[in-house]
Amino acid sequence: MDELIQQIAGGRIVGTVRIDRSGVGEQGEGRCGQDQVRQGVGEVGVPLGSDDGDLCAEEVEDQAAGGSEAAHNRDPESEALLIDAVGRALLVVLDTLGPDERVAFVLHDMFAVPFDQIAPIVGRTSAATKKLASRARSRAHGDATATTAELAEQRQVVDAFLAAARNGDLDALLAVLAPDVVRTADPAALPAGMAPVARGAQAVARETVILRRRSQVATLALVDGAVGIIVAPRGKLLLALVVRVEDHRIASYEVIADPARLRQLDIDVLPELP
C-alpha cells in the first residue's frame, strides 16, 4: 500500500507531495510524515522530466504523427496498477483539478489521511483543506444532464459499442450502430488519409475495427453530461467521444482530439446506476 501511495500521491496524480514510507499504519490509515514537501508540477499533473511525463509527451507526439498507438501499450504493469487503484476516468478527472485539490482529495478520500495532516502540505487551515476535498469530490462525481433512465440506456449502448470495438467484432458493432450513423472527428484524431466524416454503419464499423487498439485504453465517462468514451493511456486524456444515442443505437458521435477543445469538455466519472 505504501508503494501505491508513493506512486499516486508522489507525483503521477497528486504531483505535489512526497509521502513518508511509514505513512500507512496497521489499520490502513494514511499518516503523513514531517518530511512532506511541495514540489513543482508539470501542466499535465506529472513532474517535468519524470518518466511518466516523457511517456505522456511521446503519446501525444505519436498521435499527432499519424495515429500510432504504440505508446498506448507501454509499461502495462504500471498502468494496470493505477487503473485498478482509482479507475481510468477518475485519473482524467484528477488531472483537471488544481494541485491542492488533488492533494486534499487523493490523500483524504483514497488514503484516509486526516485533514489536519494535509493542511500543512497545501498551506491552508484544516477547514479550508476540507473544502478543497469537497470541491474535488463534487467535480469527480459530476452532474448528468439526462435522467437516470436515459443514462442507463446510454450506458448500455455505449458500453456495448466499446466492448465490440475492443474485440474487433464487426457484427456486434453493426448491431449497436444506427444504419445512418455519422462519425465526425478532429483531424488529429485520425491516421493520415482517413476522412474526417464517415457515414453509414458499415463504414463506421470497419474503421472502428481498424482503430480498435485505442479501445484498450478507453473507458466510459460522463462527457458534457451524457455517457461518452474517453481514451486515456495512463490517465492522460488523448481523445473524447461525444456520443448521441437514439432508439437504443448510436446515431452519431464526434471524436475530439484538439487539446483546446478537450479542455472545454466537462468530463466526470460515470455515476453508479441502479
Secondary structure, 3 states (H helix, E strand, C coil): CHHHHHHHHHHHCCCCCCCCCCCECCCCCECCCCCCCCCCCCCCCCCCCCHHHHHHHHHHHHHHCCCCCHHHHCCHHHHHHHHHHHCHHHHHHHHHCCHHHHHHHHHHHHCCCCHHHHHHHHCCCHHHHHHHHHHHHHHHHCCCCCCHHHHHHHHHHHHHHHHHHHHCCHHHHHHHEEEEEEEEECHHHCCCCCCCEEECHHHHHHHHHHCHHHHHHEEEEEECCEEEEEECHHHCCCEEEEEEEECCEEEEEEEECCHHHHHHCCEECCCCCC
